[in-house]
């Protein structure tokens, strides 16, 4: 049984993960961390990690960037692995994440979905075959109308996965409206759609002579991210210090 401390337990994702963990026979939320609490959770909730006196195997952080430094310091001092799901970290905070990984196990991923992370691996194989064959590469991502950033971090991670396999020779293009020219060969076009309540939809298109290969992933609810985070916590518990990502979790699942 993996005992988890949930940082940001009363946020939408925190409550989602709490519900999912309650149905998982191999995981449980041992305690929550949140500045607000109305007492409805079946586990104790503390305002700070320093106040938490509950034994656990791992932290899942689905909170805000505020307080990330204090959390990383706590993890390093208490040898506590952490699944870092919080986005929007500054360069200084990212540098601290890398430093903390030298002392304790840290898992960070642009997207916690097992499906997306499997897709990242499949795209490397596709790029290795279709890139040299001259296929053009386009990514179309769709999200709800409340999403602030564009393109999504996941779309960029998909592009990075392809580009790394192709030696980093491709440029990313986000807007072609200001130029009138033939499409260059070595570019990855990334388009963003925002509307309604779309949770997350990503299409990666390899368009070649007389054929098109499309990889698609659709998230129908945020539960996919919560399930991935719990799977990551179960994987990370007891691991030695180092930086991990969801590809390590995928490998463990497949082994």
Buried (B, 14 or more C-beta within 10 A) or exposed (E): EBBBBBBBBBBEBBBBBBEBBEEBEEBBBBBBBBEEBEEEBEBBBBEBBEEBEEEBBBBBBBBEEEBBBEBBBBBBEEEBBBBBBBEEBEEEBEEBBEEBBEBBBBBBBBBBBBBBBBBBBEBEEBBEEBBEEEBBBBBBBBBEEEBEEBBBBBBBBBBBBBBEBBEEEBEBBEEEEEEEEEEEEEBBBBBBEBEEEBBBBBBBBBBEEEEEEEBEBEBEEBBBBBBBBBBBBBBBBEBEBBBBBBBBBBEEEEE
